[in-house]
Amino acid sequence: MKLLCSIFFALLISFSGEAQKKQNKKTNSTYKKKTEAVGVEVGPSGHLTAEIDTLHIAAGKPTVLLVDVSEYNVHREKDNTEEQELLNNFDKNKLQVKTITKHTFVIFENNQTLDMSDPKNSYQAKSYWSGKVKDEIQVEEGTPMATEFVAKQMKVKKESSYIVNARKYKKELASLKKSNPTEKSKIVMNAFLKRYSTPLMEEEDIAFGQNIDKIKTINVYVSEKKITKALVKTIEFNELGQPVTVIDKNVNGKKESERKFIYENGLLTKIIEGDISKTFTYNDDKMISVNKSEDGEITDSYWVENGVLFGKTYIVYNDDNYAYQNSVSETKFQDNCIVRTSNGKIIKKECYTKKDEFPFIYTNTSFQDNDIMQIYKSKITKKTETLYESYYSSSDDPKQYKDNFKLMGTFQLNEKKQVVAFNSSKILKGKPERTAKIEYTYYQ
């Protein structure tokens, strides 16, 4: 797991009775500079320029400044996390919180200044002033853990929600990691293995409900233009119906990936792909995988609910100073749909009509900051017992979305109700017609 490092920049505090005259003073940062700025405006003389603000802070109410300024005021998405944490933990009527994202020269009523005016520098820090003329400005590098910083200055006990959650996550993980395999463990394992046991998309597999009993191998061949029956995927099973090897190739025969599945006492214990090995343990009805690094770990937990596989992923740092980068994503049922969330925000919602009933309709809605960003639908209709048609409808503008299904291709099934061919439609613009054939071998 690649864990991010924080980059901090200096805020220089100066004491002067003539603070206004220092607006154009250049700073000498004692911390690393960020990478070269992009999208910089060029002035008439050909020199890089950036607008400098002046901010006056009056005495009275305590003031917190959250500073996140990039070189040359290059625009980037504003992060309101720390500001919201402060507002949640302190009375907004008794504390003034300001976020600074542009190069600024700050003048306090007690004649102290914060100089963030050098457009060649980036600044990340937080400062606190009690609002009392006799008190000095307190500055700490970086914006994370602003609540703890302010609480220390105000001599009160407050914690950021991500610090509280870090303890919660570590407690949950400690409980999950207890080894206790049971018969319920096999149920969740089989549901997990299903994703590797079919060449179909997840929604297609749900629609057809394919039976993989006694299958020994599945080979997928693709034909298009000058390519005839190129082997692109092979799935090998043991006699228990568990995948043991999954190989993917491109149409030119080059191997792109190979996964090997290792079992002990009928339970999956490891998936090996190249140099990467993923191990699994079981705690009753939970299946767990942990990927550790020296900075922290990624833990995946799986379980089955109403016949559907659900999961929860924890990314947790060992050091709580980086707890603001912890995250939890999970899937759950909501309004008869499968909803995927990240840190409590919905990122995807998948809805299905009843399996084995046609037309089968699948709706995939993507979200960003809980706003709908994209809607995609697929529909499978039954023509005969062995012939089905697949349609799709999508829009990048959810406000203008209306069902407009277009033929994507046809599925051919065998007498075992297993998909043996898919023929793509001529209607798909920019994509060649393609035929995928699926061949099965079976254990006797």
N, C-alpha and C positions, 0 to 999 in steps of 0.2 A: 504494500500500500504506500503510495506516495503521499507523505504528509507535508503540508505546506509550512514554510518558514515565514515569520513576520519580518518586515523591513521597517525600521524606525528612522525618523528624521528629527532634527533638533528644532526646538523653539527657543529663541534667545530672549532672555528677560533682561531689560535694561532699566536703569533708574535715572530719571531726568526730569528737570523742571521745564525743559524745552522739548517735550516729547514730540510735538507737532513738526519740529524741524527735522526729525529723524525718519520721516516717511520713506525717503528714498535710500536709506542706508542699506547696503548689501550685507547678507548674513554669511557666516562661515560655518556651514553645517558640520557637525562632528559625527554624523551618521552617514551611511551609504546613500548615494543617490539612486533614484529609480531608473528604469530603462529609458532610452531616448524617447522624447515625446513625439506624438504624431498629430496631424491636423493643426499645426501651428500657424497662426496668422503672421504675415510678413509685412512690416511697416514700409512707408515710402522710401526709407533709406536702405532698405534691404536687410535691416536687423530684425531679429525676433523680438516681438513685443508681447506684453501681457498687461491686462488691466489690473490695477492695484486698488483695493478698497481700503477705506479707513473706518474703523469701528470704535465708537466711544462707549465705555461701560460706566454707568453712574453708580455712585455709592448707594447702599441701602440693602437691596435684596442680594443674597448669595448668587453667584453666577458661575456656570460651568460652560466651558468652550470645548466642543468636540471638533478637532481639526483633522481634515482629510483633504489635502490640497495636492494636486498633481502638477508636474512641470508645465509651465506656460498655460496653466488653467485648462489643460486638455479635459474635455468633458468625459465623465464616466458616471455610471449609475450610482445614485446616492443610496447609501446604506443607512437605514433608520434604526437599526437594531439597538445600538447603545442609547440613542435618544429615547426610544420607547422604553427601554429598561429603566432609565432614570425617571421617566414620567410615571412608571408603574410603582416605583419604590419610594418616591418622594412627593411631597405635596407641591404641585405645580404653582400654587399661590405663594409658596415660600422659597422657591428655587427657580432661577432663570436658566434655561438651557438653550444654547445657541450652537448650531452646526456651521462650521466654516469650510467652504469648498473652493474658495478663490483666494489668490494671494492677497493678504490683508495685513495692515498695520493696526494693531489694537492699542488703544489708549484708555487706561483706567483712571478713575477720578483721583486716585492716590499718587498719580504721576508715574506709575510703573507702565511699561509697555511690553507687548509681545510683537516681535518683528518677524513676520512671515511674508516679506515683500519681495524676496529675490525670485524672479520668475524662472530661474534656472534650477531651483530647488523644489523638491517635494517635501511636504510636512505631514506627519501623522503624530498626533499627541492629544492630550486632554489637560485642561487647566481648571483650577478652582480658585475663586476669590470670595471671601466671606462677605464682601460688601462693606467691610469696615476699613476706614482710611489707614488705620495703623497696621493692618495685617498685610502680609506679602502674598503675592500670587504663587500658588503651588502648581508645578507642572510635572507631568509624567509622560514618558514616551508611549506611543501607541494609543489607540482608542478603546481596545477591549478592556473589560472589567472596570468600566467607568463607575458603576454603582459602588464597587468595593473601594475605589479611589475616593469618591465623594464621602462615603460613609466614614472612612478613616479621618477625613478632614473635619467632619461634623461630629465625630466621636459617637456614632451610633452603629448598630449592627444591621447591615442590609446585605443581601446577596443577589447577584444576577440570576435570572431563571435558569440559564444554562449551567451555572455552578450547582444549583439545586438538582437539576436534571442529571448532571454527571454522576452524582451519588446514586440517584435512582437507577440509572442505566447500569452502573457497575453492580448494584445489588441484584438487578434482574439477570444480568449475565452470569453472576456467580451461581444463581439458582439454576439457570439453564444448563450449565456445563456439568452438572452432576450426571454421571453415567448410569442409566437405568433402562436398558433395552427390554421391551415387552412385545407382545403380539401386536399392539397398537403401532409400534414402531414400523412394522412391515407395511401397514396401510399407508402411512405418510411417505415411506420410501417408494412404494409402487406408484403413488401419485406424482412424486418428484421425477421418477424415471420415465414417466409417460412422455415428457418433453423431448427425450432423446430416442424414443421408440417409434417415431413416425416421421415421415418426410413432409407431412402436411403442416400448414399453418395451424396455430392453436384453435382458432375459430372453426376452421375446416374440420379438424379432428373432432371437435365437440359436435358439429353438425352431423357427421357420419357415424360417430361412435364406433370406430374400427376395433375389431377384435384381433389381438395379436397372439392369441393362444397357439402354441406349437409352431410359430414362425421361427425359422432358423436364420434366414438372411433376408434383407430387403435391399435391392439394388435399384437406383434411380438413374435413368438414362435421359439425355436431352438431345433433341435434334432441332437444328435451325439453319437456314441458308445452306452453307457448304458443310456444316457439321452433321454427321449422321451417328446417332446413338452413342454419344459421349457419356461415359460413366462418371457421374458427378457426386454420387453419395452411396455409401455402403454401410448398412447397420447389421451387425452380427449379434445373435442372441444365444444364451445358454438354454438348457432344457427347461429351466424354470421360467423362461420368458423374459429374462432380464438382459438388457443390452450389455455386451462385453467390449465391443469395439464400434466406434463411429468414425468413418473416414469421409472427409469432404475434399473434392477436387474441382478444379476449374474445367471448362470445356476442352482445354488443351491437354488434359490429363495430369497437370501438375497438382500434387497434393498440397492442400491449403491448411488442413488440420487433421489431427488424429487423436481421438480420446479413448483411453482405456479405462474400464471400470473394474475395480477390485472388490471382491465380496468375502466376508467371513461369517460363517454360520447363517448364510442366507441374507445378510444385511450388507448394503453398500458401505464400504469404509473409505474408499479413495477413488478419485477421478484424476488420471494423469494425462496431461496434454503438454507434450514437449518437456521443458524443464519445470513446468508448473504442476504442482501436486496439491489437490484439494482434499482434505480429510473430513470425515463425517463421524459424529457420535450421536447417541440417541438417549433421550430422557422421556420414557413412556411414549406419549403421542407426539413428541417433538423430535425433529431432525435438525442437527446443529452442525455448522461448519465455521471454523475460526481461522482467520488469516492474520498472523501476528507480525509486527515489525518492532524495531526498538523504540518507536515513538508511540505506538498504540496498536489497535487491532480492528479488523472488520469482522463482524459476526453475523452470520445468516441463520435464521431460525425458520423452520417450515412446519406446518401442521395442516390437517384436513378438516374442513367444515362444510357440512352439507354436500359431501362428495367433491368439493373443490379445494385445490391446493392454495394455501395462503402463505405469505412470507413476511418476515420483518428483518430489516438490516440495520445493524448498529455500527456506526463509525465513531470510536471513542478513543481519545488521547489519554495516555497515562498521566501526563502532567495537566492538572486543572487550569494552569495558566493558558492552555490552549483549548479549554472547554467550549469556548465560543465557536470552535470549528467542529464540534461534535454534531452528529446528525443521526436521525432515525427515520427510515422510510418503511412503510408497511402497506399491505393490502387487507381490505376488509369488505364485508357486505354492507351495502347501503342502498335502500330503495330497490332491492332485487338486482343490483348491479355490483360489479367488482370495482372498488374504488382504490386507487393507489395514491398515497400521500407521502409527502416529504416534509418533515418537521411540522406536521399538522396541516400543511397546505395541500389541497388536492392538485395532483399533476395529471392524472388520467382516470377516466371513467369508462368501463367496458360493460356493455349491456347485451344480453343474448335473449332470443326467443327460446322456446322449449326445444331441447335437443331431440333429434329424430322426427321433428315436425317441420313440414315445409309449406310455404317458404320459410327458410331459416334466415333471420336477420341479425347481424352483428353491428353494433354502433360503438365507435371509439371516439371519445371526446377528450382533447388535450387542453390543459389549463396552464396558465402562468399567473402567479399571484392571485389565484382563485378566479381569474377571468378566462372565459372560453377563448382559445386561440385557434382551434381547428376541429372540424367534425369530419369523420370518415365513416362510411357505412358499406357493408358488403351484404349481398343477398344471394342465397342459393335456392334455386327452384327445381322441383322434380318434374322431369319430362316423362321418363319411364322408370321402371324398377332399377335400371342400370345406367341411365343417362340423366345428368343434372347440369344445369347452367348456373354460372357464377356471374354476378353483376357487382358494380361498385358505384359509389356516389360520394363526392368529397367537395369541400370548399375551405379555402383559407380565410374567408370572411364569414364567421359564424352568424353575423347579423343578417346576411343575405342568403343563408343556406336554405335550400329547398331540395327535396329528393329529386335526383336526376340520374337514375341508374343507367349505366352503360354496360353492355356485355363485355365481360373480361375473358371468358373461356368456358369450356365444358369439361365435366368430370365423367369418366367412364369407370363403372364398378364391375367386379366379377361376381360370380355366384355366391361368394362368401361375404359380399357387401364390402369388399375392400377396394379402394381406389387403385386402378391399374393404369390410368392415363389421364393427362390434363392437356387440352389443346387451347392455346391462347388465341384470343380473338384478333381479327384484322383491324378492329376499331382502335386498339391501343396505339396511339400516335407515338412515333419515335422509337418504338420497340418492334423487333422482328417477330414474325409468327414463330412460335415455339411449341414443340410437343414434348411433354415429359411422360415417359413410360416407367412404370414401377413393376418390378418383377419380384416374386416371393418364392422362397424355398421353405420346406416344412420338415419338422421332425416327424418320424413315423409313430 
